[in-house]
Amino acid sequence: MADKIATLKAGDKEIELPILSGSAGHDVIDIRNLGSKGYFTYDPGFMATASCESSITYIDGAKGVLLHRGYSIEDLARNADYIEVCYMLIHDKTPNTEEYQDFKNTITRHTLVHDQVNNFFRGFRRDAHPMAMLCGTVGAMASFYHDDLNITDPEQRLRSAYRLVAKMPTLVAMCYKYNVGQPFVYPRNDLSYAENFLNMMFSVPAEDYKISPAVARAVDRIFILHADHEQNASTSTVRLAGSSGANPYACIAAGVASLWGPAHGGANEACLNMLEEIGTVERIPEFIARAKDKNDPFRLMGFGHRVYKNFDPRATVMRESCHEVLSELNIDDPLLNVAMELEKIALSDPYFAEKKLFPNVDFYSGIILKAIGIPTNMFTCIFALARTVGWVSHWHEMLSQPGQKIGRPRQLYTGHTLRPYQKIKK
């Protein structure tokens, strides 16, 4: 309910617009009726436009705050597991012991994909990018559940959400196995969500894969820290696709496609590529100087964040896991040595503090994934795996709200006005 009014002066007109207040964050000016007055707003990138009402995630970038359903990301990452966070994001409450166990069992029982999914992979080249394969196979899942796609039925929506959360690790692992020419590994019901993913990625028929508890904890944290991030590009894509009534698998495939962009989900991959470009610890000062030079196109990837004008709250927790994994695995990798030295310099250099260019979650998660043997072209797939629960939560929330309309952004038209057409012979 609006308790304040904004007045817009447009030429000789005065237009009154309601001001709406949420439970936290900026007030918003309700411009839904502005079109009837002869005006649209112009906001490329939607930098100042609220496209929906949501109660899932709140971000205060200036203060470095990230809340899921009111719980701080630091609290969740240190005290919950990914399955708990998934339940909480979907259901808007934390589970009790019985609800947690039921939900965990449901997810576990749905991790196996239909055997015919194997055939889809044979249609891809062996060197296909994993995100290309993931985008195709996620969308193809709709063909297996065509009798359970009534998006107006809350129960069917939840079943679709559970299936997607459960099957995404299996599909991501299949993308990796297909790339490296190894047989697919079936999920195991005796393992946790993160352990099961690691086993499907790295076990082979010739020998068992020994799962490190520290690595499993770190991967679970990566999943938690990437579970949702408000109305980002891929989440907005899922909502826009869902507004047309598209089935959930098509919507999530659209989210995967959006996430594939290097400006979005490819950030930790770009961070590793930057470390490879630096190459050695001795060359770090050279690249630090280039990063400070406004005339040099080089930029430090994995530092700073578009949303957070302070320290990325996810990075605080991810840093702990990063150092724990490197200590546990005791890896002597020149690239990881470069990363740790770069972190130390960035945290002590006044220039980085002044510009608020602190290491972000992509910096630390990229190092962890590199350390446990995951190739850089798989990084965005793992991001998609973790973000699936956020996508389905927003999709389910949107369809639960009354009065939803198909998305239809407006434009500022700058093309030709009406002109006569000349036949091609003339």
C-alpha positions in Angstrom: 0.0 0.0 0.0 1.4 3.4 -1.0 1.6 5.9 1.8 3.7 8.5 -0.2 3.2 10.1 -3.6 5.8 11.2 -6.1 4.9 14.0 -8.5 6.4 13.9 -12.0 6.4 17.2 -14.0 6.3 16.3 -17.7 5.9 19.5 -19.8 2.8 21.2 -18.5 1.5 18.0 -16.9 1.8 16.9 -13.3 1.5 13.1 -12.9 1.1 11.6 -9.4 2.8 8.2 -8.9 2.5 6.1 -5.7 5.7 5.3 -3.8 5.8 1.8 -2.4 7.9 0.6 0.5 9.3 -2.9 1.0 10.5 -4.5 4.2 14.0 -3.3 3.5 15.9 -1.4 0.8 15.0 1.4 -1.5 11.4 2.7 -1.9 10.1 2.2 -5.5 8.0 4.6 -7.6 5.0 2.7 -9.1 5.1 3.6 -12.8 2.7 0.9 -14.0 0.1 3.5 -15.2 2.6 5.9 -16.7 2.1 4.5 -20.2 -1.5 5.7 -20.1 -0.2 9.2 -19.6 1.9 9.0 -22.7 5.3 8.2 -21.2 7.6 5.2 -20.6 10.8 5.2 -18.5 14.2 4.7 -20.1 16.6 2.5 -18.0 19.1 0.4 -20.0 20.3 -2.5 -17.9 17.4 -1.9 -15.5 19.8 -0.2 -13.1 16.9 1.6 -11.3 13.9 -0.5 -12.1 12.2 -3.1 -9.9 10.7 -5.7 -12.2 9.0 -7.8 -9.6 8.1 -8.2 -6.0 10.1 -10.9 -4.2 10.7 -12.2 -0.6 13.6 -14.5 -1.4 16.8 -12.5 -1.3 17.9 -9.1 -0.1 21.1 -7.3 -1.0 22.5 -4.1 0.4 25.6 -3.6 -1.7 26.8 -0.5 0.1 26.9 -2.4 3.4 28.0 -5.8 2.1 24.8 -7.5 3.2 23.3 -10.6 1.6 20.2 -12.2 3.1 18.3 -15.3 2.0 14.8 -15.3 3.5 16.2 -13.0 6.2 19.2 -15.2 7.1 22.7 -13.8 6.5 24.8 -15.6 4.0 27.7 -15.9 6.5 25.4 -17.6 9.0 24.0 -20.0 6.4 27.4 -20.9 5.0 28.9 -21.7 8.4 25.9 -23.4 10.0 23.7 -25.0 7.3 24.3 -27.4 4.5 23.1 -26.8 0.9 20.1 -29.1 1.2 18.8 -27.0 4.2 19.4 -23.8 2.1 17.5 -25.3 -0.8 14.5 -26.2 1.4 14.5 -22.7 2.9 14.7 -20.9 -0.4 11.9 -22.9 -1.9 9.6 -23.0 1.1 10.4 -19.7 2.9 11.2 -21.4 6.2 14.0 -23.5 7.7 13.1 -27.2 7.9 12.7 -29.1 11.2 14.5 -32.5 11.5 11.6 -34.5 9.9 11.1 -32.0 7.0 14.9 -31.9 6.4 15.1 -35.7 6.2 12.1 -36.0 4.0 13.4 -33.3 1.6 16.9 -34.8 1.6 15.4 -38.3 0.8 13.3 -36.8 -2.0 16.2 -35.0 -3.6 18.4 -38.1 -3.3 15.8 -40.4 -4.9 15.5 -38.0 -7.9 19.3 -37.7 -8.7 19.2 -40.5 -11.3 18.4 -39.3 -14.8 16.5 -41.3 -17.4 18.7 -43.7 -19.3 17.8 -42.2 -22.6 19.5 -38.9 -21.5 22.8 -40.8 -22.2 21.8 -40.8 -25.9 21.6 -37.0 -26.0 25.3 -36.7 -25.2 26.3 -38.9 -28.1 25.0 -36.2 -30.4 27.5 -33.7 -29.1 31.2 -33.4 -30.2 33.6 -34.7 -27.6 35.1 -31.2 -27.3 31.8 -29.4 -27.0 31.7 -26.7 -24.3 30.1 -28.2 -21.2 27.6 -25.3 -21.0 26.4 -26.1 -24.5 25.7 -29.6 -23.4 24.1 -28.6 -20.2 21.8 -26.0 -21.9 20.6 -28.7 -24.3 20.1 -31.5 -21.8 18.3 -29.4 -19.2 15.8 -28.2 -21.8 15.4 -31.8 -23.1 14.2 -33.0 -19.7 10.8 -31.5 -20.4 10.3 -34.4 -22.9 10.5 -36.9 -20.0 7.9 -35.2 -17.8 5.4 -33.8 -20.3 2.5 -35.2 -18.2 3.7 -33.2 -15.2 4.1 -29.7 -16.5 0.9 -27.9 -15.4 2.5 -24.8 -14.0 -0.8 -23.7 -12.4 -0.6 -26.6 -10.0 1.6 -25.8 -7.0 2.3 -29.5 -6.4 3.5 -30.1 -10.0 5.7 -26.9 -9.7 7.3 -28.3 -6.6 8.0 -31.7 -8.1 9.6 -29.9 -11.1 11.7 -27.8 -8.7 12.9 -30.9 -6.8 13.7 -32.8 -10.0 15.8 -29.9 -11.2 17.8 -29.4 -8.0 18.3 -33.2 -7.8 19.3 -33.9 -11.4 21.5 -30.9 -12.1 24.7 -32.4 -10.4 24.2 -35.6 -12.4 23.9 -33.7 -15.7 26.9 -31.5 -14.9 29.0 -34.5 -14.0 27.9 -36.2 -17.3 29.1 -33.1 -19.2 32.5 -33.5 -17.6 32.8 -37.2 -18.1 31.7 -36.9 -21.8 34.4 -34.3 -22.3 37.2 -36.4 -20.9 36.0 -39.6 -22.5 35.2 -41.5 -19.3 32.0 -43.5 -18.6 29.2 -41.8 -16.8 29.0 -42.5 -13.1 25.6 -43.2 -11.5 24.6 -41.2 -8.4 24.9 -43.0 -5.0 22.2 -42.6 -2.4 24.5 -43.1 0.6 26.4 -39.9 -0.1 25.6 -36.2 0.7 24.7 -33.8 -2.1 28.3 -32.5 -2.4 29.9 -35.9 -1.9 27.7 -37.4 -4.6 28.7 -34.7 -7.1 32.4 -35.2 -6.4 32.0 -39.0 -6.8 30.2 -38.6 -10.1 32.9 -36.3 -11.3 36.0 -38.1 -10.3 35.4 -41.8 -9.6 36.2 -44.3 -12.3 35.4 -48.0 -12.7 39.0 -49.0 -12.1 39.2 -47.6 -8.5 37.1 -45.8 -5.9 37.4 -42.1 -5.4 38.3 -41.1 -1.8 36.3 -38.0 -0.9 38.1 -35.5 1.3 35.8 -34.1 4.0 37.5 -30.7 3.6 36.9 -30.7 -0.1 33.3 -31.8 0.3 32.7 -29.0 2.8 34.2 -26.4 0.5 32.1 -27.6 -2.5 28.9 -27.5 -0.3 29.8 -23.9 0.7 30.4 -23.0 -3.0 26.9 -24.3 -3.7 25.4 -22.3 -0.7 27.2 -19.1 -1.7 26.0 -19.3 -5.3 22.5 -20.5 -4.5 20.8 -17.1 -5.2 21.7 -13.5 -5.8 18.4 -11.6 -6.3 17.4 -10.2 -9.7 20.6 -10.9 -11.6 20.7 -11.4 -15.4 20.1 -15.2 -15.3 17.4 -15.0 -12.7 15.6 -12.2 -14.5 15.9 -14.4 -17.7 14.2 -17.3 -15.9 11.4 -15.0 -14.7 10.9 -13.5 -18.1 10.8 -16.9 -19.8 8.5 -18.1 -17.1 6.1 -15.2 -17.5 5.2 -16.6 -20.9 4.0 -19.9 -19.3 7.0 -21.8 -20.6 7.7 -25.1 -18.8 10.2 -25.1 -15.9 12.9 -27.0 -17.8 12.8 -24.5 -20.7 13.0 -21.7 -18.2 16.0 -23.1 -16.4 17.7 -23.8 -19.7 17.2 -20.1 -20.5 18.9 -19.3 -17.2 21.8 -21.6 -18.1 22.2 -19.8 -21.4 22.2 -16.4 -19.7 24.7 -17.6 -17.1 27.1 -18.7 -19.8 28.0 -15.1 -20.6 31.5 -14.1 -19.4 30.1 -11.0 -17.7 27.9 -13.2 -15.5 28.7 -16.8 -14.7 32.1 -16.9 -16.4 33.7 -14.6 -13.8 35.6 -17.3 -11.9 36.8 -18.8 -15.2 38.0 -15.3 -16.3 39.8 -15.1 -12.9 41.8 -18.3 -13.6 42.6 -17.1 -17.1 44.0 -13.9 -15.6 46.2 -15.9 -13.2 47.5 -17.9 -16.1 48.3 -14.7 -17.9 50.3 -13.5 -14.9 52.1 -16.8 -14.8 54.6 -16.4 -11.9 54.8 -14.6 -8.6 57.6 -12.4 -9.9 55.3 -10.9 -12.5 52.6 -9.8 -10.1 54.0 -6.2 -9.5 54.0 -5.7 -13.2 50.3 -6.6 -13.5 49.4 -4.6 -10.3 50.9 -1.6 -12.0 48.9 -2.2 -15.1 45.7 -2.6 -13.1 46.4 0.9 -11.6 47.1 2.5 -15.0 43.8 4.0 -16.3 45.2 3.8 -19.9 45.9 0.1 -19.8 43.0 -2.2 -20.7 44.2 -4.9 -18.3 41.8 -5.5 -15.3 42.2 -7.6 -12.3 39.4 -10.3 -12.5 38.0 -11.6 -9.2 38.4 -8.3 -7.4 35.5 -5.9 -6.6 31.9 -6.5 -7.5 29.2 -4.6 -9.5 26.7 -4.9 -6.6 28.9 -4.8 -3.5 30.6 -1.5 -2.9 32.2 -3.0 0.2 33.6 -6.5 0.8 31.6 -9.3 -0.9 30.1 -11.0 2.2 30.3 -14.4 0.4 34.1 -13.9 0.0 34.7 -13.8 3.8 33.4 -17.4 4.2 34.8 -18.6 0.9 38.3 -17.4 1.9 38.2 -19.7 4.9 37.3 -22.7 2.8 39.9 -21.8 0.2 42.8 -21.8 2.7 41.4 -24.9 4.4 41.4 -26.8 1.0 44.9 -25.7 0.0 46.2 -26.7 3.4 44.4 -30.1 3.3 45.5 -31.0 -0.3 49.0 -29.5 0.1 49.2 -28.7 -3.6 52.3 -27.2 -5.2 50.8 -25.4 -8.1 52.5 -22.2 -9.5 49.1 -20.8 -10.4 47.7 -21.2 -6.8 50.9 -19.6 -5.5 50.2 -16.6 -7.8 46.7 -16.4 -6.4 47.7 -16.5 -2.8 50.4 -13.8 -3.3 48.0 -11.7 -5.3 45.5 -11.9 -2.5 48.1 -10.9 0.1 49.2 -7.8 -2.0 45.6 -6.8 -2.7 44.6 -6.9 0.9 47.6 -4.8 2.0 47.8 -2.3 -0.8 46.1 1.1 0.1 45.0 1.5 -3.6 42.8 -1.6 -3.5 41.3 -0.5 -0.1 40.6 2.9 -1.5 38.9 1.6 -4.6 37.3 -1.2 -2.6 38.8 -3.8 -5.0 38.7 -6.7 -2.5 38.9 -10.3 -3.6 35.3 -11.5 -4.3 33.6 -14.9 -4.2 34.7 -15.7 -7.8 38.3 -15.3 -6.9 38.2 -17.8 -4.0 35.8 -20.3 -5.6 37.9 -20.4 -8.8 41.0 -21.2 -6.7 39.2 -24.0 -4.9 37.8 -25.6 -8.1 41.2 -25.4 -9.7 42.8 -27.0 -6.6 40.4 -30.0 -6.6 41.0 -30.7 -10.2 38.0 -29.2 -12.0 38.9 -27.7 -15.4 38.1 -24.0 -16.0 35.5 -24.8 -18.7 33.4 -26.6 -16.0 33.3 -23.6 -13.6 30.2 -22.0 -15.1 28.4 -25.4 -15.1 29.0 -25.7 -11.3 27.7 -22.2 -10.9 24.5 -23.2 -12.8 24.2 -26.3 -10.6 24.3 -24.2 -7.4 22.1 -21.4 -8.8 19.3 -23.8 -10.0 17.6 -23.7 -6.6 17.5 -19.9 -6.8 16.1 -20.0 -10.3 13.3 -22.5 -9.4 12.5 -20.6 -6.2 12.0 -17.3 -8.2 10.0 -19.2 -10.9 7.8 -20.8 -8.3 7.3 -17.5 -6.4 6.4 -15.6 -9.6 3.8 -18.2 -10.6 2.3 -18.2 -7.0 1.6 -14.4 -7.1 -1.7 -13.2 -8.5 -2.0 -10.9 -11.4 1.2 -12.0 -13.1 1.6 -10.7 -16.7 3.9 -11.7 -19.6 7.1 -9.6 -19.6 7.0 -6.9 -22.2 9.7 -4.2 -21.8 9.3 -1.0 -23.7 11.8 0.8 -25.9 12.9 4.2 -27.0 12.5 3.9 -30.8 15.2 5.7 -32.9 14.6 4.2 -36.3 12.9 5.5 -39.4 9.4 6.8 -39.3 6.9 5.8 -42.0 8.4 5.9 -45.5 7.2 4.5 -48.9 8.5 1.2 -50.1 10.1 1.1 -53.6 9.8 -2.1 -55.6 13.1 -3.9 -56.0 13.1 -3.3 -59.8 13.1 0.4 -59.2 
